Amino acid sequence: MRKLGLGLLLLAGVISIGAGTRYLFASEFMPYHAVVAGKTWSQLDPGVQIIILGMLKILGAGFAACGVALLWLLVPLGRNETWARWAALTVAATVWIPTQYVTFVLKAAAPLAQPPIIPTAVILLLVALGIGALVVAPSTRKHEAV
């Protein structure tokens, strides 16, 4: 169970970095943004384009930072350090739960838009299942007498 949990968190970290990379290097908003905005990228004023690109970079950096944090936490998680489970869950939930909320808001605002509802849910599920597997995995550390 331990290897499964670590593998699921590894996958969540890699996917998070991939999502971050996509947004960090975007040269315009995503197709689903165009549907919600009711405008193409070229129809936006240059100032608005700069603001949106800045927000996409911040968003991408947050996704990537979440992924990097999850990958770094694999070290203490591999040593069965309990605090690291809570840290991984906190980092992922702080980034991906609000992201999931926004995907639903965008979908509600423009039903034809295709925001990343499923990929976001997959990341959250990977983290939840990964942490769950680590919680139920038998401890490999020897308990010291107190």
C-alpha positions, 0 to 999 in steps of 0.5 A, a space after each residue: 500500500 505504501 508504494 501505491 500511495 507514493 506512486 499516486 502522489 508522484 503522479 499527482 505531482 507530475 500532473 500538477 507540474 504539467 498543468 503549471 507548465 501549460 499555464 506558465 507558457 500560455 501565449 493567450 487564454 485557453 479555449 474555454 476562457 474564450 467561450 466564457 468571455 464570448 470573445 476571441 483573444 484578438 478581440 480583447 484590448 491589449 491591456 486586458 491581454 496583459 492582465 490575463 497573461 499575468 494571471 495565467 502565469 501566477 496560476 501556472 506558478 501555483 500549479 507547478 509549486 504544488 507539484 514540486 511540493 508534492 514531489 519533495 514531500 515524497 522524501 519524508 512520506 517515504 520515511 513514513 513521517 506523519 506530518 508529511 501526509 498532512 502537508 501533502 494534503 494541505 498543499 494539494 487541497 489549497 491549490 486544487 479545491 479552489 481550482 475545482 470550484 472555479 471550473 464549476 463556476 466557469 461551466 455554469 456561466 457558459 455551459 458550452 465551455 470545457 474547463 478542466 473539471 475532470 483533470 482537476 478532479 483526477 488530481 484531487 482523487 490521486 492525492 486523496 487516494 495516495 494519502 489514504 493508502 499511506 494512512 492504512 499502510 502498515 508502518 515500517 518504522 520501529 516504535 521507540 519506547 517512551 
